[in-house]
Amino acid sequence: MIPRKERMEAPSQNHETRPISVEQNFDTKISTTQAPTTPAPIVRPIEQVAVALREFDQDLVGHQDLMGQWLRHARTLIQYREFRTAQSLLRHALVRDSMNVEAIKLMATALEKSGQTDEAIKCRKALMRIEPSADNRLDLAALYYSLENDSAAFATYQDALAAEAMPEERLFEVYKNIGNILVRRGEFDAAEDFYNRAFAMDPKSDALLVNFGTLEINRDDLEAATARFRSALNVNVECDRAWVGLALVHRAKGDFELSWANLERALDLNFSNRTALKLIVEWAVRDGRVQAAAARLEAYLNTDGEDAEIAFSLAKCLTLLGRFDEALLECERVVALDPEQDEAMRLRRVLAEKIVAEASPAQ
């Protein structure tokens, strides 16, 4: 028996080396099927295409799996309020597929939650161009509404109602929000019409009953407003907005003690109710209860230290209480968060001068 190496080298010992044409090479391949002693045939072009297609399919599956993982992780991060980290993952996803609807939706949500509203609007508008669905249009309208851009929100809601059938589960929100916009515009009858449409869909909504109460306050019908706010509390006794409504009604009636009790109750239920926080500062200055207001503002800022507006309110309260060092620190916080806050800069300067002046005699 001839060793394997010698069998493979045998042809080179018996034949001269010369170029082989394509036709000859093709004939040689055919003959090798009958002569097992020649080298194994090379992969034919058709087989190379099949291999390439299999590899492409595997890469595509890997790409889809990676995208899916990024989107799943982003959803989890948003759920746990890790908005910046979620945005980083979503940017990677959008580099791979800039038209991925799910990635853009998640990015818009993460941007909204982190206060990057200008970028969030761009994402919502991009979604409308890629997939102009009713849900995407309503999400854009809701974003405008949350930013108190009433004109843009109203126009987008109206376009949605005129252009396509609305998802029934979202109609209540649409009618309620349009009613709120109309109240702020002073179009009370039109607002009541939309509230009634929403009420027909959910008569047990405490939020809607509070909106009805606000409408009645704007109409100067305090008795009707009181009835609406009490109806809201019958549905949900812990509705902080209903307690704020009652506080306003009792204040308007001249019952200051009861109005303060209602307002304190609202803040006990929800210490971050911005309407209640603004009211307590306003009433505290008038009624000489600045210490109570300062305590409420400090409690709120302990959980959200980046609210420049509330921090500035606290700075003014501390100034009135003579706690100038603490007031100056709050002014520093406000200016760091909002460098264009001219009032905070002026108060900071006044406080700094006062602190220096008070310290001078002791030196």
N, C-alpha and C positions, 0 to 999 in steps of 0.2 A: 504494500500500500504506500502511495506517495504522500509525504507529509503535506498538511494544509498550505503552508507557506509556499512550498515548491509548486503545488498545483496552481496557486494564484500567480506565481511568477513565470510559469512555463511559457505562456504566449509571448512574453517579452524576449525570451531566449530564442524562439524559432522564427519570429517575424520582424521585419523592419518597421520602424516607426514612421508613419506618414500621415498627413492631414486626412481627415475623413469628412466627406460632405454630409449635409443634412440628410440627403436621401440614403447614403450609405449607413449613417447612424441609425436611421429609421429601420432599414433592413436588418441591421445587426440586432436591434431590439427584438424584432420578430423572431430571428433565429435563436435568440437566447432562451426563448420559451421551450426550445427543443434541446438546448445544450446547457445543462445546469452548471457546467464548470466555469461559465463566464460570469462577470460581476453582476450584482442585482440591478435591475432596470431603474433609471431615474424616474422621479415623479412626473407624470405627464401634465401639461398645462391645465386640463380640465380638472385633474385631481388637486392641483395647486389652488384653483378657484374655490373648490369645495372646502379645503382647509382654511382658506382666508375667510370664507363666509362663516364657518364655525367659530373662528377666533373673533370675528366681528360681533357675532351674536353673544358670545361670552362677555366681551367688553361691554356690550349694550346692557346686558343683564346686570353686570357689575356696576355700571353707571346708574341704572335705575335703583339698585339696592342702596347705593351710597346716597342718592338723592332722598330716598325714602327714610334712611336713617337720620339724615340732617333735619328733615321736616319733622320727624317724630321727636327728636331731641329738642328742636325749637319749640314745639308745642308744649313740651314738659317744662322747659325753662320759662316760658311765658306764664304757665300756670303757677309757677313758684316765684313770679315777679322778677326773674332774672332777665330783664328786657335787653340790656346791653349785650349780654352773652348770646342771647337768642339772635340778635341782629347780626352778630359776627358769623354765626353759622349760616344764616339766611343769605348773607352776602356771598358766601362760597357757593351756595346753591344757585343763586341768580347769575353768578359768573358762568356757571355751566349751562344754565337754561334761563335766559333773561325773560322768557315768556311763560314761565311756570306760574300758573294762576294761584295754586296753593301757597307757593313761596311768597308771592306778592301780597296775598291776603294776610299771611302771618307777619310779614314785615310791616304792613300797615298797622296791624294791631299792636305790635311791639313799639312802633314809633309813637302811636297814640298814647299808650300807657306810660311811656317815658317822657311825655310832654313835647316831643318833637313834631309838633302839629303841621308845620309847613311841609316837612318831608312826608308825613302821613297823607296829606291831601294829594301830593304828587302820586303816591302809590295808589290811592283810591281812584284818581283820574286815569292812571295807566290801566287799572283793571276795567274801567268803563270802556276804554278803547279796545282792549283785548276780548272782553266778554261783557257786553252791555246788557246784563241781566237785571231783573227787578231787584234782586238782593243786593247786587253791587251798587246800583243807583241809590237804594235806601241806606246802605252803609255810608255812602258819601254824604247824603242829606243829614244823617244822624251825626256825622262828624262836624259838619257845619253848625248844626243845632247845638252841639255840646260846646262849641267855641263862641256861641252867641252871635254868630253871623246869620242873623235872621233872614236877610234878603236872599242870600245864597241858599240857605236851607229851605225857605219857602218855595223858591223857584224850582229847586231839585225835587222836592216833594210833589209839587204840581205837575212837573214833567213826568214823574213816575206814575201818578194817578191817571194822567191823560194817555200815556204811551202804552201801557201794558197792564195785564191783570196782576194784581198784587197778591203775594202769598198771604192767605187769610190770617196766619198767625202773627203777621206784622202790621195788619191794618189798624189794630187798636193803638199801637204806638204812633203810627202815622197820623191818625185823627187827633190824638191827644196833643202831639207836638205842634201840629198846625194850629190847633185851638190856642195853645200857649203863645205862639207867635202872634196870633191875631189879638190876644189880650194885650200884649205889649205894644201893639200898633194902635190900640184903642178901638178896635173893631169888635165890640162886645157881642153884638147879635150874631155876627158870622162865627165868632169864637164859640158861642153857645151851641150853634148848629153842629160844629165839629165835635164838641164835647158830647152832645147827645148821640151822635153816631158811635162814639167810643163807648158811651154808657150802655147802648143797646147790645154791645158785644161783651161787656164785662161790668155789670152793675155793682159788683162787690170790690172794685178797685179803690183802695184807700187813697192812692196817688191821684186818681181822677177826681174823687170827691174833694180832695184838697184844692185841686185846680178850679173846681166849681166854686169853692169858697173864696179863692183869690179873685175870681171873676166878680163875685158879689161885693167884695171889698172895693173893687174898682168902680162898681156901680153905686157905691155908698149905701148899700143895703146891708147894714151890720147884722140884722136879725137873720136874714137869709144866709149870710156868711157863717154865723155861729152855728146854724142848723147843719150846714154842709160839713164844717169841721168836726162837729160832734158825731155826725154820721160816719165820718172817716175813722174816728176813734172807736165807734161801735164795731167797726170791721176789724180794726187793729189798734188796740189801746197803746201800743208802743210806736205809733207813727209820729216821729219827731216833728215832721213838717206840719201835721195837724195841730200839735201843741204850739208851734210858732204862730200858726194862723190864729189860734185862740188868744195868744199873747197880744197880737196886733189888734184884735177886736176889743179886748178889754182895755188896752191902752187908749184906743180911740174913744171908748166910753168913759175914760177918766179913772178907771180902777187900776191904779198903778201897782198896788201890791199883788193883785191877782195876775196882772200881766207879767210881773217879775217871776212869780211862782211858775207860770206856764213856760216862760223862757228857760228858767233853770231846769224844769222838767225835760224840755226838749234837749238841752245840752247833757243832761244825765243819760239820756237815751242814745245820743249821738254827739260826742264832743267835737266832731269835725263838721257839724252843720254850719256852713259858711254864712247863711242868712242869719242864723241865731248869733253867731260870733260878731257879725257886724252890728246887729241890733244891740247886743249887750254893751259894746263899746259906746255906741251913740247914747243909749239910755244911762249908762254909768256916769258919763260926763254931766248929763243934765240932772241926774238924781243924786250925785255925790257917792256913787258906789264903785269907784274906780278900782279899788282893791279886788272886788269880786270879778270884775272884767279881766284884770291882769292875771288872776289865778286861772281863769278859763283859757286865756290865750297861751299861757305858759304850758298848760296841760296839752293843748293842741300841738304846739311847736315841739314838744318832747317826742312826738311821733312823726312829725313832718317838719323838719328843720329847714326846708328849702322853700317855704312859702313866704316870699318877700312881702306880700301885702299884709299878711297877718303879723309878721315880725315887725313891720313898721307901726302897726296899730299898737303892738305891745310896747314899742319904744316910746310912743306918745303917752301911753298910760303910765309907764315907769317915770317919765319926766314929770307928769302931774303929781306923782307920789313922792317926788324928790329923790328917787333912786337913780341918780345921774350916771354913776359908773355902769350900772346894768343897762340903762337906756343907751349909753354910748356903745356898748357891746352889741346891742340889737341893731343900732344904726350901721355898725360895721358889717354885720351880717347882711343887712338889706342892700348896702352898696356893693358888697361882694356878689350877691345874687343878681342885682339889677343896677349896673353902673350908671344907668341913665335916670335913676330916681333922684331928681333934683331936690325934692323936699327932704329926703333922708340925708342928702349931703349937707343941706343947710342946717338941719337939726344937729347933725354930727358936729359941725363947726361950732354952733352955739354951745353945745354940751361940753366940748373940749375946752372952750374958753372959760366956761363957768367952773369946770373942775380945776383948771389951772388957777383961776382967780381965788377959789376957795382954799386952795393949797398954799398960796403965796404967803399969807400971814404966819403960817406955822413954820416957815423956813427962817 
